[in-house]
């Protein structure tokens, strides 16, 4: 039977897209959302979701993205890759743009706006060229805080890499600077030891580990 006539199966594995029904993960969702309400720097604001392939880790991150956005967070949801830091910046700028629609600035030949930005969440030319991920994230956190918004980074298929080291080290420093930022990550259980033993990523041992298993038939 070809794919056009096959009956749709809710339990058929897909390419990480959102399922038609999201069930059986209320506990994990509530635990993560409760962590977002805890003080900056709380362990519950840095969470690892560990589960075998097909357990719904990606679907869970999609659900958390929606819930967090409704709770006042601007979300960057990415799959780990070498260009991840740039993708995170772009996602925050894109998803946070709507909160600055009410700002009307008269732009001339020079950059207007607050320090580091030309308008909204668009960086000035100087900031774009001279600053890296850590500095840009700090500016975005401060800018969004003006609107009462926090920042949430969600990373799927986390692995040890230069990009992950940059994101993780920056997250730790931003928390130390009291920025309203949180992070959720998903990874296969058997591969997590390599990540946590990395010399730069050892602080992630403090992250809360949540095991994602099979859903009860009931």
C-alpha positions in Angstrom: 0.0 0.0 0.0 1.6 3.3 -1.0 2.1 6.3 1.3 -0.9 8.2 -0.1 -3.4 5.6 0.9 -1.9 4.3 4.2 -4.0 5.2 7.2 -2.3 7.7 9.5 -0.9 6.2 12.6 -0.4 8.4 15.7 2.4 6.1 16.8 4.4 6.1 13.6 7.9 7.6 14.0 8.3 10.8 12.1 11.1 13.3 11.4 10.8 15.1 14.7 7.6 16.9 13.9 4.8 17.6 16.4 2.5 14.7 17.1 -1.3 15.1 16.6 -1.8 14.3 20.3 0.7 15.1 23.1 0.0 12.8 26.0 1.8 11.0 28.9 4.5 13.7 29.6 2.6 16.0 32.0 5.0 15.3 34.8 8.1 16.3 32.7 6.4 19.4 31.4 5.2 20.5 34.8 8.7 19.9 36.3 10.4 22.0 33.7 7.8 24.8 33.8 8.0 24.9 37.6 11.8 25.4 37.2 11.3 28.5 35.1 9.5 30.0 38.1 12.5 29.4 40.4 15.2 32.0 41.0 17.9 32.6 38.3 20.6 30.0 38.7 18.4 27.3 40.1 19.4 23.8 39.0 15.9 23.2 37.7 16.4 25.9 35.1 19.0 23.7 33.4 17.6 20.3 32.5 18.7 17.2 30.6 16.0 15.0 29.0 17.5 11.5 28.4 15.8 8.9 26.4 16.3 6.3 23.7 15.4 7.1 20.1 11.6 7.3 19.5 10.8 8.1 23.1 9.5 11.6 22.2 12.3 13.9 23.3 11.9 16.2 20.3 8.2 16.3 20.7 8.7 17.2 24.3 11.0 20.1 23.4 8.3 21.4 21.0 5.7 21.3 23.7 8.1 23.1 26.2 8.8 25.7 23.5 5.0 26.5 23.3 4.4 26.5 27.0 7.4 28.7 27.8 6.5 31.2 25.1 3.0 31.5 26.7 4.8 32.0 30.1 6.8 35.0 28.9 10.0 33.4 27.5 11.5 34.0 24.1 12.6 30.6 22.9 15.5 29.5 20.6 14.9 25.8 19.7 17.8 24.3 17.7 19.3 20.9 16.9 23.0 20.8 17.9 25.4 21.6 15.0 28.5 23.7 14.5 26.6 26.8 13.6 24.4 26.6 16.7 25.5 29.8 18.4 24.5 31.9 15.4 21.2 30.0 15.0 20.3 30.6 18.7 20.9 34.4 18.2 18.8 34.4 15.1 15.9 32.5 16.7 15.8 34.9 19.7 15.8 37.9 17.4 13.1 36.4 15.2 10.8 35.1 18.0 11.3 38.3 20.1 10.6 40.7 17.3 6.9 41.0 18.0 7.5 42.6 21.4 9.1 45.7 19.9 6.5 46.4 17.2 5.2 49.3 19.3 8.6 51.1 19.2 8.7 53.7 16.4 12.2 55.0 15.9 13.3 57.5 13.3 16.3 55.9 11.6 18.8 58.2 10.0 22.3 57.6 8.6 23.6 56.6 12.0 22.3 53.8 14.3 19.5 54.7 16.6 18.2 52.8 19.5 19.7 51.5 22.8 23.3 50.5 23.3 24.2 47.7 20.9 21.1 47.8 18.8 19.9 49.8 15.8 16.2 49.0 16.6 14.2 46.3 18.3 16.5 43.2 18.5 18.6 44.1 15.4 22.2 44.7 16.4 24.0 47.8 15.3 26.7 47.3 12.7 29.5 47.6 15.3 27.9 45.0 17.6 27.3 42.6 14.7 30.9 42.8 13.6 32.9 43.1 16.8 31.0 41.0 19.4 30.6 37.3 19.8 27.9 34.9 21.1 28.4 35.7 24.8 28.2 39.4 24.5 25.2 39.3 22.0 23.3 37.0 24.3 23.9 39.4 27.2 22.5 42.3 25.2 19.5 40.3 24.1 18.7 39.2 27.6 18.8 42.8 28.8 16.8 44.1 25.9 14.1 41.5 26.4 14.0 42.1 30.2 12.8 45.6 29.4 9.7 43.9 28.1 9.5 41.5 31.0 10.7 38.5 28.9 13.2 35.8 29.7 15.2 33.7 27.3 15.0 29.9 26.9 17.4 27.8 24.9 16.3 24.3 23.8 18.9 22.0 22.2 18.0 18.7 20.7 20.6 15.9 19.9 23.2 17.5 22.2 26.8 16.4 21.6 30.3 17.4 22.5 31.6 20.1 20.1 33.2 23.5 20.0 29.7 25.0 19.5 28.3 23.3 22.5 31.2 24.4 24.6 30.6 28.0 23.6 26.9 27.8 24.3 27.4 26.0 27.7 30.2 28.3 28.9 28.2 31.4 27.9 25.1 30.1 29.6 27.1 29.6 32.9 28.5 33.1 32.6 25.1 34.7 31.8 23.6 33.0 34.9 26.4 34.4 36.9 25.5 37.8 35.6 21.9 37.3 36.8 20.4 37.2 33.3 16.9 35.6 33.1 18.0 32.6 31.0 17.2 28.9 31.1 18.2 25.9 29.0 16.7 22.5 28.2 18.7 19.7 26.4 17.8 16.3 25.0 20.3 13.5 24.4 20.6 9.7 24.2 21.4 8.2 27.7 24.4 6.1 26.7 26.1 9.2 25.2 25.8 11.6 28.1 28.9 10.6 30.0 31.2 11.9 27.2 29.4 15.2 27.3 29.5 15.6 31.1 33.2 14.6 31.3 34.3 17.3 28.9 36.6 19.8 30.6 34.4 22.7 29.6 31.1 21.1 30.1 31.5 19.5 33.5 29.3 22.2 35.1 26.4 20.5 33.3 26.7 17.7 35.9 24.6 20.1 38.0 21.8 20.0 35.5 18.6 18.1 36.5 18.5 14.8 34.7 15.0 13.6 33.5 14.7 10.1 32.1 12.2 9.8 29.2 10.8 6.2 29.1 7.9 4.5 27.5 4.4 5.7 28.1 2.1 3.5 30.1 -0.7 1.9 27.9 -3.2 3.2 30.4 
